[in-house]
């Protein structure tokens, strides 16, 4: 009977145990998860069925019905088989188990500052923290030294987005769509710009404030010089946050789950990347970091390829994001925490308990600041000491790129001149000749030019007029420093380089050179020493006005017009002081009226660094390079007498912002 073997086989199969069921976690942070096995077989009591199992192996061994094994972090496969008293075996059940690293414990914040109603955004600039209060219609200024509100500025409406740049605080209105500009020197509203739609989370820099228009589906460009809307760039979704990259391009997150890459020069979208749902905020450093309100992820995008290059598993509800201290900092709206993320490992390494419904995040003043909407507060978390130590080594950047990038955050960049050093002037000519320079900078203010001859240098540099050398050289030789200074050929070469760069540009796009030395007339000078009778007829009268005249030119001809300028003067003139006074040095005189407006760059003087044990590290940098001083070992070097005798007890990072390396001198 042919069907008899088939019936016998079916009977045998029917007698085997069922494939085991496995109860237990499929994803856990416990290194020793517990699993329970169960199987059935007709006519066999459940207690008489035994089990064989193994993790990450096909060689099964006898194991108890309740089974646990210590597992490493990662993905594992648990295989389980049931065996009845007769030795008959079931099919193997395979279960995937993922062990994740346990969440770090929640840490307390450093301080909590009460602000206005419903703060949703926060920014750092001019040595202060600025919180925008959505329901309060105001901006709170916080002093990070005391963690106290020192001013409340009424802006009206429903202010939402906030940013700092170009020496001002910029606030977008969610209700009316306009933009408010605040002067940090006076804490006063100095301009209102009418936009359309809902103006939120801006990017500030390179002479513009870029505000996403959420309902209008566009990015709106405000010219910071004229306080007017100059361009509207259509986008593919409802934009929520904009950020300016180091290369000058813009990144914008959209409600529809996308991020767009925008070229501000051509006003074109040059890339669109899909990301997890509802990316309300993003930040840009060497990577683009994007949060998601509805997805359990923070996404990293590689700017070079415009593709996602990493993902951090985070609880759903991530909002504000900022970078600093070697970490990425992300607020979580749902659980009231601040997450610290390791950008290399793409892991959460710390959590801080902040206020309820946190949104905006900013880094500045050695701390992370979080706006807590429901708590009406701003939380402060000090940057970890280990993170600060990790940034001890300065990072050199291509010098021309770095100087131009500094104009994105400061209207003035001052480069200290080591007088008559041809290598430094070769760098200055290279900087001026870069096509991006004229697109970024309006003016150059120099120490080596008599303001009395401003009309002459305008004709030569701006108009391109051919001026005979004997007449033209009076600009740099007939100064308060005559007859000894500015005799080198590098000074006429400097003016000629600006003229050459200008000749290829329309008249209204040319860079103007402003002469900063006082308008001394040597034919009227009668003596060096001064008394009341002589006054302007003595040399000392003009020497004492060198810094004040230079600062006055900058204030009247650059800042008052909303412009940007490169300042070139002797290193000792451009340094910051710690205690700023209205009668201080050149930079202090400027910043007395415009706080935080000057970015100071000092050249590397090899003769002044001979005693520094790590000075040889600088000689390994590419030429030319520029490195930020704050928080680095270079920044902690004492300012030497060769830089300025009066500053010998101060640290270099207290008197300057960056170091320019162009080789030994």
C-alpha positions as a printed NumPy array, in Angstrom:
array([[  0.   ,   0.   ,   0.   ],
       [  1.825,   3.068,  -1.303],
       [  0.111,   5.489,   1.053],
       [  1.244,   3.721,   4.28 ],
       [  4.736,   5.427,   4.549],
       [  3.1  ,   8.807,   4.052],
       [  0.646,   8.163,   6.878],
       [  3.421,   6.968,   9.151],
       [  5.502,  10.1  ,   8.438],
       [  2.529,  12.356,   9.166],
       [  1.97 ,  10.534,  12.461],
       [  5.594,  11.013,  13.447],
       [  5.467,  14.74 ,  12.641],
       [  2.238,  15.154,  14.542],
       [  3.859,  13.611,  17.605],
       [  6.763,  16.153,  17.707],
       [  6.552,  19.243,  19.955],
       [  5.476,  22.559,  18.477],
       [  8.131,  25.173,  17.765],
       [  8.784,  27.005,  21.042],
       [  7.314,  30.383,  21.821],
       [  9.786,  32.858,  23.357],
       [  8.629,  35.51 ,  25.813],
       [ 11.11 ,  38.248,  26.651],
       [ 12.503,  41.55 ,  25.376],
       [ 13.523,  42.009,  21.761],
       [ 15.306,  45.325,  22.537],
       [ 16.728,  46.008,  25.99 ],
       [ 19.404,  47.903,  27.874],
       [ 19.793,  45.054,  30.382],
       [ 22.963,  42.991,  29.825],
       [ 21.203,  39.899,  31.283],
       [ 17.695,  39.76 ,  29.774],
       [ 15.387,  36.921,  30.881],
       [ 13.42 ,  34.713,  28.44 ],
       [ 10.646,  32.124,  29.026],
       [ 10.152,  29.155,  26.658],
       [  6.96 ,  27.154,  26.047],
       [  5.925,  24.332,  23.663],
       [  3.032,  21.84 ,  23.315],
       [  2.6  ,  18.238,  22.255],
       [ -0.593,  16.158,  22.35 ],
       [ -0.551,  13.679,  25.206],
       [  2.648,  15.092,  26.771],
       [  2.461,  17.215,  29.939],
       [  4.037,  20.655,  29.405],
       [  6.395,  20.08 ,  32.309],
       [  8.002,  17.083,  30.58 ],
       [  9.074,  19.037,  27.485],
       [ 12.718,  20.07 ,  27.629],
       [ 14.556,  22.779,  25.651],
       [ 17.819,  23.271,  23.836],
       [ 19.062,  26.797,  23.043],
       [ 22.009,  29.038,  22.232],
       [ 22.813,  32.667,  21.515],
       [ 24.656,  33.418,  18.288],
       [ 25.356,  29.736,  17.502],
       [ 23.692,  26.815,  15.732],
       [ 25.119,  24.362,  18.304],
       [ 22.239,  24.092,  20.771],
       [ 22.669,  22.92 ,  24.348],
       [ 20.208,  21.943,  27.079],
       [ 18.777,  24.978,  28.858],
       [ 16.077,  25.709,  31.428],
       [ 12.568,  26.883,  30.604],
       [ 13.538,  30.233,  32.187],
       [ 16.774,  31.257,  30.517],
       [ 19.186,  34.189,  30.919],
       [ 22.671,  34.904,  29.61 ],
       [ 24.992,  37.944,  29.855],
       [ 25.159,  39.67 ,  26.477],
       [ 27.336,  42.399,  25.014],
       [ 25.827,  45.561,  23.536],
       [ 24.712,  44.803,  19.971],
       [ 22.439,  42.491,  17.98 ],
       [ 22.135,  38.79 ,  18.89 ],
       [ 20.173,  35.731,  17.665],
       [ 18.571,  33.358,  20.161],
       [ 17.803,  29.883,  18.797],
       [ 15.436,  27.597,  20.785],
       [ 14.24 ,  24.013,  20.168],
       [ 11.759,  21.866,  22.145],
       [ 12.433,  18.151,  22.897],
       [  9.801,  15.642,  24.139],
       [ 10.437,  12.602,  26.436],
       [ 10.911,  10.392,  23.387],
       [ 13.678,  12.583,  22.031],
       [ 11.587,  14.04 ,  19.228],
       [ 12.632,  17.623,  18.386],
       [ 10.631,  20.616,  17.211],
       [ 11.516,  23.149,  14.543],
       [ 13.993,  25.813,  15.781],
       [ 12.595,  29.208,  16.735],
       [ 14.939,  32.128,  16.016],
       [ 14.527,  35.458,  17.829],
       [ 16.553,  38.636,  17.221],
       [ 17.544,  40.432,  20.449],
       [ 19.214,  43.867,  20.496],
       [ 21.059,  45.032,  23.608],
       [ 21.573,  48.794,  23.709],
       [ 23.812,  50.786,  26.005],
       [ 21.924,  51.974,  29.102],
       [ 20.795,  55.59 ,  29.011],
       [ 23.052,  57.88 ,  31.019],
       [ 21.643,  59.088,  34.293],
       [ 19.932,  62.45 ,  34.246],
       [ 22.137,  65.264,  35.57 ],
       [ 21.116,  68.583,  37.117],
       [ 21.649,  71.92 ,  35.365],
       [ 24.123,  74.564,  36.537],
       [ 21.532,  77.341,  36.907],
       [ 17.974,  78.311,  36.019],
       [ 17.039,  81.869,  35.035],
       [ 13.426,  83.039,  35.077],
       [ 12.534,  85.069,  31.965],
       [  9.33 ,  86.206,  30.21 ],
       [  6.311,  84.159,  29.171],
       [  6.971,  81.123,  26.97 ],
       [ 10.583,  81.462,  25.858],
       [ 11.024,  79.436,  22.67 ],
       [ 14.373,  80.58 ,  21.29 ],
       [ 17.767,  81.597,  22.605],
       [ 20.943,  83.123,  21.122],
       [ 24.367,  84.196,  22.38 ],
       [ 26.173,  87.378,  21.354],
       [ 27.81 ,  90.574,  22.649],
       [ 28.711,  88.68 ,  25.811],
       [ 25.061,  88.02 ,  26.681],
       [ 22.301,  85.429,  26.337],
       [ 19.136,  86.553,  24.519],
       [ 15.848,  84.697,  25.096],
       [ 12.796,  85.397,  22.95 ],
       [  9.481,  85.186,  24.834],
       [  6.667,  84.062,  22.528],
       [  3.692,  84.973,  24.723],
       [  5.467,  87.817,  26.47 ],
       [  6.182,  89.719,  23.255],
       [  9.671,  90.483,  24.529],
       [ 13.347,  89.572,  24.575],
       [ 15.199,  88.933,  27.859],
       [ 18.914,  89.751,  28.107],
       [ 20.829,  87.505,  30.539],
       [ 24.25 ,  88.268,  31.972],
       [ 26.127,  84.914,  32.001],
       [ 28.425,  86.185,  34.75 ],
       [ 25.521,  86.508,  37.208],
       [ 22.78 ,  84.387,  35.565],
       [ 20.39 ,  87.325,  35.941],
       [ 18.137,  89.168,  33.517],
       [ 19.63 ,  92.628,  33.01 ],
       [ 17.143,  93.975,  30.448],
       [ 13.749,  93.158,  28.959],
       [ 13.117,  94.588,  25.489],
       [  9.518,  94.857,  24.291],
       [  9.209,  93.813,  20.63 ],
       [  5.464,  93.097,  20.471],
       [  3.581,  90.409,  18.552],
       [  4.546,  86.757,  18.94 ],
       [  8.353,  86.711,  18.664],
       [  9.644,  83.253,  17.819],
       [ 12.969,  83.035,  15.994],
       [ 16.089,  84.781,  17.322],
       [ 19.681,  85.095,  16.162],
       [ 22.761,  87.219,  16.746],
       [ 25.08 ,  88.533,  14.056],
       [ 26.522,  91.628,  12.413],
       [ 26.561,  93.32 ,  15.819],
       [ 22.814,  93.033,  16.427],
       [ 20.041,  90.808,  17.79 ],
       [ 17.46 ,  89.753,  15.166],
       [ 13.963,  88.585,  16.118],
       [ 11.297,  87.096,  13.839],
       [  7.566,  87.517,  14.525],
       [  5.407,  84.424,  14.086],
       [  2.198,  86.47 ,  14.12 ],
       [  2.917,  89.502,  11.952],
       [  5.855,  88.186,   9.928],
       [  8.083,  91.184,  10.592],
       [ 11.65 ,  91.312,  11.892],
       [ 12.937,  93.379,  14.802],
       [ 16.559,  94.531,  15.114],
       [ 17.951,  95.238,  18.601],
       [ 21.148,  97.152,  19.302],
       [ 22.957,  95.281,  22.133],
       [ 24.839,  98.458,  23.099],
       [ 21.611, 100.214,  24.102],
       [ 19.097,  97.328,  24.421],
       [ 16.835,  99.353,  22.125],
       [ 14.837,  98.395,  19.051],
       [ 16.551, 100.239,  16.195],
       [ 14.684,  98.877,  13.165],
       [ 11.581,  96.985,  12.064],
       [ 11.525,  95.149,   8.735],
       [  8.218,  94.108,   7.156],
       [  8.233,  90.59 ,   5.713],
       [  5.407,  88.223,   4.818],
       [  4.087,  85.053,   6.419],
       [  5.635,  83.794,   9.656],
       [  9.282,  84.743,  10.263],
       [ 11.034,  82.123,  12.408],
       [ 14.478,  80.687,  13.363],
       [ 16.962,  82.748,  11.302],
       [ 20.554,  82.468,  10.138],
       [ 22.628,  85.649,  10.483],
       [ 25.866,  86.408,   8.67 ],
       [ 27.653,  87.646,   5.549],
       [ 25.732,  90.907,   5.644],
       [ 22.285,  89.338,   5.719],
       [ 19.644,  87.958,   8.054],
       [ 17.879,  84.94 ,   6.523],
       [ 14.402,  84.252,   7.912],
       [ 12.347,  81.164,   6.972],
       [  8.756,  82.034,   6.039],
       [  6.849,  79.043,   7.379],
       [  3.493,  79.654,   5.695],
       [  4.966,  81.196,   2.548],
       [  7.341,  78.341,   1.797],
       [ 10.345,  80.604,   1.259],
       [ 13.563,  81.988,   2.701],
       [ 13.581,  85.783,   3.038],
       [ 16.846,  87.764,   2.9  ],
       [ 17.168,  90.993,   4.908],
       [ 20.112,  93.296,   4.123],
       [ 21.589,  94.281,   7.502],
       [ 22.973,  97.524,   6.078],
       [ 19.657,  98.882,   4.827],
       [ 17.307,  96.883,   7.104],
       [ 15.218,  95.948,   4.089],
       [ 13.954,  92.802,   2.368],
       [ 16.143,  92.234,  -0.709],
       [ 15.325,  88.69 ,  -1.863],
       [ 12.848,  85.832,  -1.455],
       [ 13.947,  82.282,  -2.308],
       [ 11.151,  79.738,  -2.945],
       [ 11.584,  76.441,  -1.084],
       [  9.949,  73.061,  -1.427],
       [  8.288,  72.816,   1.989],
       [  7.282,  74.823,   5.042],
       [ 10.705,  76.058,   6.24 ],
       [ 11.31 ,  76.15 ,   9.993],
       [ 14.995,  76.825,  10.668],
       [ 17.968,  78.225,   8.734],
       [ 21.686,  77.888,   9.495],
       [ 24.757,  79.382,   7.847],
       [ 27.596,  76.962,   7.044],
       [ 31.305,  77.814,   7.262],
       [ 31.473,  77.881,   3.45 ],
       [ 28.803,  80.595,   3.315],
       [ 25.972,  78.387,   2.052],
       [ 22.649,  77.974,   3.843],
       [ 20.804,  74.926,   5.147],
       [ 17.065,  75.008,   5.837],
       [ 14.835,  72.396,   7.502],
       [ 11.253,  71.918,   6.269],
       [  8.108,  70.659,   7.993],
       [  7.623,  68.049,   5.237],
       [ 10.66 ,  66.024,   6.366],
       [ 13.346,  67.538,   4.177],
       [ 16.431,  69.707,   4.397],
       [ 17.37 ,  72.063,   1.562],
       [ 20.84 ,  73.377,   0.694],
       [ 20.79 ,  76.941,  -0.645],
       [ 23.457,  78.987,  -2.444],
       [ 22.959,  82.588,  -1.211],
       [ 24.846,  84.034,  -4.197],
       [ 22.67 ,  82.476,  -6.896],
       [ 19.553,  82.261,  -4.682],
       [ 19.158,  78.669,  -5.884],
       [ 18.37 ,  75.419,  -4.057],
       [ 21.361,  73.162,  -4.78 ],
       [ 20.303,  70.107,  -2.794],
       [ 17.312,  68.491,  -1.085],
       [ 17.698,  65.657,   1.435],
       [ 14.965,  63.528,   3.027],
       [ 15.181,  63.306,   6.839],
       [ 12.893,  61.932,   9.605],
       [  9.528,  63.613,  10.142],
       [  9.094,  67.202,  11.335],
       [ 12.69 ,  68.519,  11.497],
       [ 12.063,  71.725,  13.449],
       [ 15.71 ,  72.715,  14.047],
       [ 19.174,  72.225,  12.584],
       [ 22.754,  73.365,  13.241],
       [ 25.861,  73.369,  11.076],
       [ 29.543,  72.962,  11.91 ],
       [ 31.597,  70.464,   9.896],
       [ 28.333,  68.517,   9.551],
       [ 24.641,  69.365,   9.428],
       [ 22.71 ,  68.157,  12.503],
       [ 18.918,  67.823,  12.192],
       [ 16.397,  67.068,  14.946],
       [ 12.933,  65.542,  14.635],
       [  9.874,  66.241,  16.762],
       [  8.042,  63.08 ,  15.723],
       [ 10.771,  60.532,  14.953],
       [ 13.175,  58.896,  17.413],
       [ 16.295,  60.178,  15.676],
       [ 18.821,  62.971,  15.221],
       [ 20.311,  62.947,  11.717],
       [ 23.814,  63.889,  10.591],
       [ 24.243,  65.107,   6.99 ],
       [ 27.575,  65.293,   5.172],
       [ 27.69 ,  68.739,   3.488],
       [ 30.091,  67.485,   0.823],
       [ 27.827,  64.751,  -0.524],
       [ 24.532,  66.262,   0.678],
       [ 23.598,  62.822,   1.999],
       [ 22.767,  61.511,   5.495],
       [ 25.961,  60.162,   7.053],
       [ 24.757,  59.048,  10.474],
       [ 21.82 ,  58.687,  12.836],
       [ 21.594,  58.953,  16.604],
       [ 18.839,  56.975,  18.313],
       [ 17.111,  59.511,  20.545],
       [ 13.643,  59.666,  22.088],
       [ 11.055,  61.328,  19.866],
       [ 10.599,  65.017,  20.601],
       [ 14.037,  66.451,  19.779],
       [ 13.992,  70.192,  19.096],
       [ 16.756,  72.801,  19.424],
       [ 20.299,  71.847,  18.468],
       [ 23.691,  73.56 ,  18.827],
       [ 27.333,  72.533,  18.737],
       [ 30.146,  73.439,  21.112],
       [ 32.718,  71.984,  23.479],
       [ 33.257,  69.015,  21.173],
       [ 29.613,  67.909,  21.491],
       [ 26.219,  68.26 ,  19.852],
       [ 23.537,  69.528,  22.25 ],
       [ 19.861,  68.698,  21.648],
       [ 16.758,  69.58 ,  23.659],
       [ 13.866,  67.132,  23.982],
       [ 10.445,  68.758,  24.096],
       [  8.63 ,  65.647,  25.3  ],
       [ 10.668,  64.691,  28.365],
       [ 12.241,  68.025,  29.392],
       [ 15.866,  67.034,  28.899],
       [ 19.019,  68.28 ,  27.206],
       [ 21.011,  65.584,  25.421],
       [ 24.764,  65.719,  24.946],
       [ 25.821,  63.733,  21.868],
       [ 29.294,  62.532,  20.931],
       [ 29.571,  63.573,  17.244],
       [ 32.146,  60.861,  16.436],
       [ 30.502,  57.908,  18.168],
       [ 26.974,  59.173,  17.351],
       [ 25.845,  58.312,  20.871],
       [ 24.087,  60.116,  23.702],
       [ 26.668,  60.472,  26.464],
       [ 24.782,  62.637,  28.979],
       [ 21.29 ,  63.894,  29.834],
       [ 20.38 ,  66.979,  31.84 ],
       [ 17.024,  67.726,  33.442],
       [ 16.003,  71.166,  32.186],
       [ 12.56 ,  72.812,  32.268],
       [  9.28 ,  71.763,  30.675],
       [  8.892,  71.795,  26.884],
       [ 12.408,  72.997,  25.991],
       [ 13.008,  74.295,  22.457],
       [ 15.859,  76.592,  21.405],
       [ 19.49 ,  75.816,  22.35 ],
       [ 22.594,  78.035,  22.131],
       [ 26.236,  77.682,  23.163],
       [ 28.301,  80.604,  24.436],
       [ 30.158,  81.94 ,  27.441],
       [ 31.401,  78.466,  28.384],
       [ 27.875,  77.078,  28.738],
       [ 24.847,  75.64 ,  26.937],
       [ 21.594,  77.617,  27.207],
       [ 18.109,  76.115,  26.784],
       [ 14.793,  77.972,  26.452],
       [ 12.053,  76.171,  28.446],
       [  8.673,  77.206,  27.004],
       [  6.309,  75.92 ,  29.667],
       [  8.58 ,  76.764,  32.612],
       [  9.203,  80.402,  31.563],
       [ 12.897,  79.886,  32.162],
       [ 16.308,  79.422,  30.579],
       [ 18.53 ,  76.582,  31.811],
       [ 22.31 ,  76.848,  31.951],
       [ 24.576,  73.805,  31.639],
       [ 28.3  ,  74.5  ,  31.897],
       [ 30.428,  72.878,  29.225],
       [ 32.208,  69.858,  30.749],
       [ 35.818,  70.489,  31.717],
       [ 36.887,  67.407,  29.778],
       [ 35.278,  68.791,  26.64 ],
       [ 37.086,  72.084,  27.084],
       [ 40.391,  70.279,  27.581],
       [ 39.784,  68.265,  24.426],
       [ 39.822,  71.479,  22.413],
       [ 43.203,  72.501,  23.802],
       [ 44.912,  72.102,  20.436],
       [ 44.104,  74.944,  18.019],
       [ 42.689,  74.018,  14.627],
       [ 44.349,  75.902,  11.755],
       [ 42.109,  76.916,   8.852],
       [ 42.996,  78.381,   5.445],
       [ 43.636,  82.003,   6.378],
       [ 41.79 ,  83.753,   3.546],
       [ 38.686,  81.608,   4.074],
       [ 38.811,  82.14 ,   7.84 ],
       [ 39.165,  85.925,   7.62 ],
       [ 36.231,  86.17 ,   5.214],
       [ 34.178,  83.843,   7.433],
       [ 34.803,  86.154,  10.409],
       [ 32.754,  88.831,   8.649],
       [ 29.719,  86.569,   9.043],
       [ 29.758,  87.312,  12.782],
       [ 31.559,  90.686,  13.015],
       [ 31.261,  93.848,  10.905],
       [ 34.946,  94.626,  11.519],
       [ 38.01 ,  92.385,  11.249],
       [ 41.258,  93.961,  12.461],
       [ 44.584,  92.456,  11.381],
       [ 47.584,  93.563,  13.389],
       [ 50.471,  94.681,  11.189],
       [ 54.096,  93.925,  11.939],
       [ 55.379,  97.039,  10.194],
       [ 57.192,  96.615,   6.888],
       [ 56.97 ,  92.802,   6.94 ],
       [ 56.693,  91.897,   3.268],
       [ 55.317,  88.38 ,   3.964],
       [ 52.337,  89.785,   5.829],
       [ 51.627,  92.282,   3.082],
       [ 51.845,  89.515,   0.496],
       [ 49.051,  87.796,   2.452],
       [ 47.03 ,  91.042,   2.596],
       [ 47.33 ,  91.447,  -1.177],
       [ 46.222,  87.835,  -1.649],
       [ 43.22 ,  88.43 ,   0.612],
       [ 42.234,  91.618,  -1.217],
       [ 42.612,  89.923,  -4.596],
       [ 40.228,  87.1  ,  -3.724],
       [ 36.961,  87.632,  -5.687],
       [ 34.962,  87.035,  -2.485],
       [ 36.61 ,  89.962,  -0.718],
       [ 34.797,  92.737,  -2.58 ],
       [ 31.548,  90.815,  -2.257],
       [ 32.01 ,  90.72 ,   1.531],
       [ 33.812,  93.942,   2.509],
       [ 32.943,  97.583,   1.818],
       [ 36.006,  99.383,   3.12 ],
       [ 39.6  ,  98.957,   4.261],
       [ 40.791, 101.309,   7.008],
       [ 44.574, 101.638,   7.29 ],
       [ 46.97 , 103.225,   9.749],
       [ 49.547, 104.014,   7.056],
       [ 47.679, 106.869,   5.379],
       [ 47.108, 110.547,   6.182],
       [ 43.373, 111.332,   6.271],
       [ 44.208, 114.735,   4.78 ],
       [ 44.71 , 112.97 ,   1.442],
       [ 41.488, 110.945,   1.416],
       [ 40.374, 112.658,  -1.796],
       [ 43.615, 111.613,  -3.473],
       [ 43.415, 107.941,  -2.532],
       [ 39.738, 107.858,  -3.584],
       [ 40.704, 109.079,  -7.057],
       [ 43.429, 106.439,  -7.292],
       [ 41.743, 103.402,  -5.709],
       [ 38.038, 103.991,  -6.398],
       [ 38.127, 105.869,  -9.685],
       [ 41.201, 104.16 , -11.107],
       [ 42.815, 107.475, -11.983],
       [ 46.539, 107.43 , -12.744],
       [ 48.195, 109.594, -10.08 ],
       [ 51.892, 110.496, -10.456],
       [ 53.991, 108.631,  -7.863],
       [ 55.575, 111.754,  -6.27 ],
       [ 52.114, 113.131,  -5.565],
       [ 50.52 , 109.833,  -4.547],
       [ 53.234, 108.82 ,  -2.089],
       [ 52.357, 111.728,   0.16 ],
       [ 49.434, 109.549,   1.293],
       [ 51.744, 107.151,   3.205],
       [ 54.882, 109.215,   3.74 ],
       [ 53.319, 112.476,   4.95 ],
       [ 51.823, 111.011,   8.167],
       [ 52.354, 111.532,  11.884],
       [ 55.091, 108.874,  11.647],
       [ 57.196, 110.794,   9.091],
       [ 59.968, 110.778,   8.235],
       [ 60.843, 107.266,   9.423],
       [ 57.788, 105.031,   8.832],
       [ 56.047, 103.591,   5.77 ],
       [ 59.062, 103.943,   3.457],
       [ 58.917, 100.353,   2.22 ],
       [ 57.577,  99.56 ,  -1.255],
       [ 54.983,  97.252,   0.333],
       [ 52.749, 100.256,   1.084],
       [ 52.349, 101.562,  -2.475],
       [ 51.965,  97.901,  -3.508],
       [ 49.076,  97.584,  -1.041],
       [ 47.162, 100.52 ,  -2.537],
       [ 47.938,  99.288,  -6.047],
       [ 46.514,  95.843,  -5.176],
       [ 43.202,  97.346,  -4.055],
       [ 43.084,  99.507,  -7.199],
       [ 43.758,  96.488,  -9.437],
       [ 41.014,  94.437,  -7.761],
       [ 38.579,  97.344,  -8.144],
       [ 39.207,  97.937, -11.836],
       [ 37.342,  94.766, -12.74 ],
       [ 34.239,  95.782, -10.759],
       [ 31.4  ,  98.269, -11.272],
       [ 31.984, 101.56 ,  -9.428],
       [ 29.321, 100.843,  -6.774],
       [ 30.882,  97.458,  -5.919],
       [ 34.432,  98.684,  -5.412],
       [ 36.218,  98.616,  -2.07 ],
       [ 37.134, 101.98 ,  -0.623],
       [ 40.363, 102.588,   1.305],
       [ 39.901, 104.922,   4.261],
       [ 42.957, 106.643,   5.723],
       [ 43.048, 106.421,   9.518],
       [ 46.037, 108.552,  10.503],
       [ 45.123, 112.107,  11.676],
       [ 45.075, 114.846,   8.983],
       [ 48.363, 116.421,  10.016],
       [ 49.743, 119.273,   7.899],
       [ 53.506, 119.31 ,   8.35 ],
       [ 53.832, 122.824,   6.96 ],
       [ 52.069, 124.069,  10.091],
       [ 54.063, 122.089,  12.669],
       [ 56.388, 124.283,  14.728],
       [ 57.539, 121.951,  17.529],
       [ 57.205, 118.443,  18.946],
       [ 56.156, 119.291,  22.52 ],
       [ 52.76 , 120.861,  23.195],
       [ 51.442, 123.657,  25.321],
       [ 48.244, 125.664,  25.201],
       [ 49.73 , 128.287,  22.923],
       [ 50.928, 125.857,  20.269],
       [ 48.105, 123.264,  20.181],
       [ 47.661, 121.819,  16.667],
       [ 50.985, 123.321,  15.621],
       [ 52.911, 120.75 ,  17.661],
       [ 53.475, 117.096,  16.75 ],
       [ 52.329, 115.652,  20.077],
       [ 48.873, 117.121,  19.518],
       [ 48.462, 114.802,  16.509],
       [ 50.261, 111.802,  17.954],
       [ 47.807, 111.667,  20.849],
       [ 44.932, 111.544,  18.344],
       [ 46.1  , 108.591,  16.269],
       [ 43.751, 105.977,  17.774],
       [ 40.84 , 108.377,  18.271],
       [ 40.992, 109.554,  14.658],
       [ 41.15 , 105.986,  13.331],
       [ 38.193, 104.959,  15.515],
       [ 36.228, 108.018,  14.426],
       [ 36.738, 107.127,  10.759],
       [ 35.469, 103.596,  11.431],
       [ 32.405, 104.794,  13.317],
       [ 31.427, 107.514,  10.808],
       [ 32.364, 105.903,   7.515],
       [ 31.705, 102.221,   8.216],
       [ 29.462, 101.422,  11.18 ],
       [ 27.116, 104.38 ,  10.741],
       [ 26.464, 103.188,   7.187],
       [ 25.939,  99.556,   8.211],
       [ 29.108,  98.52 ,   6.399],
       [ 31.877,  95.985,   6.894],
       [ 35.566,  96.826,   6.946],
       [ 39.009,  95.294,   7.178],
       [ 41.16 ,  97.258,   9.63 ],
       [ 44.951,  97.211,   9.226],
       [ 47.048,  98.821,  11.964],
       [ 49.982,  98.02 ,  14.2  ],
       [ 49.311,  95.024,  16.436],
       [ 49.501,  97.014,  19.67 ],
       [ 46.756,  99.344,  18.389],
       [ 44.166,  96.673,  17.542],
       [ 44.31 ,  94.498,  20.67 ],
       [ 41.364,  94.157,  23.02 ],
       [ 41.685,  95.165,  26.635],
       [ 39.863,  93.347,  29.441],
       [ 38.63 ,  96.515,  31.185],
       [ 37.153,  98.562,  28.379],
       [ 37.218, 102.332,  28.749],
       [ 36.111, 105.118,  26.418],
       [ 39.691, 106.419,  26.274],
       [ 41.289, 103.018,  25.628],
       [ 43.068, 101.725,  22.523],
       [ 41.816, 101.676,  18.958],
       [ 39.622,  98.581,  19.296],
       [ 38.29 ,  99.697,  22.68 ],
       [ 37.342, 103.098,  21.275],
       [ 35.334, 101.401,  18.537],
       [ 33.706,  98.833,  20.795],
       [ 32.771, 101.406,  23.409],
       [ 30.025, 102.457,  20.989],
       [ 29.624,  99.099,  19.202],
       [ 30.292,  96.22 ,  21.653],
       [ 31.626,  93.017,  20.144],
       [ 32.014,  94.522,  16.692],
       [ 35.75 ,  93.867,  16.163],
       [ 37.328,  90.48 ,  15.453],
       [ 41.037,  90.847,  16.232],
       [ 43.664,  88.829,  14.348],
       [ 47.317,  88.98 ,  15.41 ],
       [ 50.194,  87.695,  13.256],
       [ 52.569,  85.067,  14.599],
       [ 55.824,  86.762,  15.585],
       [ 58.458,  84.033,  15.841],
       [ 60.844,  86.222,  17.826],
       [ 58.203,  86.661,  20.542],
       [ 57.541,  82.902,  20.802],
       [ 61.089,  81.597,  21.207],
       [ 60.546,  80.741,  24.877],
       [ 57.291,  78.841,  24.304],
       [ 57.86 ,  75.055,  24.525],
       [ 55.03 ,  74.261,  22.084],
       [ 55.809,  76.979,  19.54 ],
       [ 57.243,  74.385,  17.148],
       [ 53.704,  72.99 ,  16.725],
       [ 52.685,  76.19 ,  14.97 ],
       [ 55.467,  75.746,  12.417],
       [ 53.736,  72.565,  11.225],
       [ 50.648,  74.491,  10.074],
       [ 50.005,  75.02 ,   6.366],
       [ 50.748,  78.485,   4.974],
       [ 48.84 ,  80.701,   5.456],
       [ 46.685,  79.551,   8.383],
       [ 44.44 ,  81.139,  10.983],
       [ 43.385,  79.576,  14.293],
       [ 40.896,  80.683,  16.931],
       [ 42.587,  81.394,  20.275],
       [ 39.798,  80.94 ,  22.821],
       [ 40.096,  77.707,  24.787],
       [ 43.403,  76.61 ,  23.201],
       [ 46.91 ,  76.368,  24.614],
       [ 47.932,  79.286,  22.395],
       [ 45.156,  81.393,  23.874],
       [ 46.547,  80.742,  27.342],
       [ 50.014,  82.04 ,  26.441],
       [ 50.895,  85.31 ,  28.134],
       [ 50.733,  88.337,  25.864],
       [ 54.405,  89.221,  25.549],
       [ 56.111,  92.613,  25.687],
       [ 56.864,  92.336,  21.974],
       [ 53.106,  92.451,  21.381],
       [ 52.414,  95.177,  23.919],
       [ 54.287,  95.932,  27.121],
       [ 51.124,  97.074,  28.906],
       [ 49.496,  93.691,  28.333],
       [ 52.313,  91.423,  29.495],
       [ 50.205,  89.976,  32.335],
       [ 47.206,  89.126,  30.168],
       [ 46.525,  85.967,  28.179],
       [ 46.625,  86.164,  24.417],
       [ 42.975,  85.081,  24.184],
       [ 42.049,  88.101,  26.311],
       [ 43.513,  90.57 ,  23.833],
       [ 42.891,  88.834,  20.479],
       [ 40.502,  86.415,  18.802],
       [ 42.712,  84.557,  16.319],
       [ 46.34 ,  83.929,  15.367],
       [ 47.537,  84.375,  11.776],
       [ 50.448,  82.15 ,  10.743],
       [ 52.248,  83.114,   7.549],
       [ 55.675,  81.743,   8.423],
       [ 58.607,  82.965,  10.53 ],
       [ 59.587,  86.623,  10.402]])
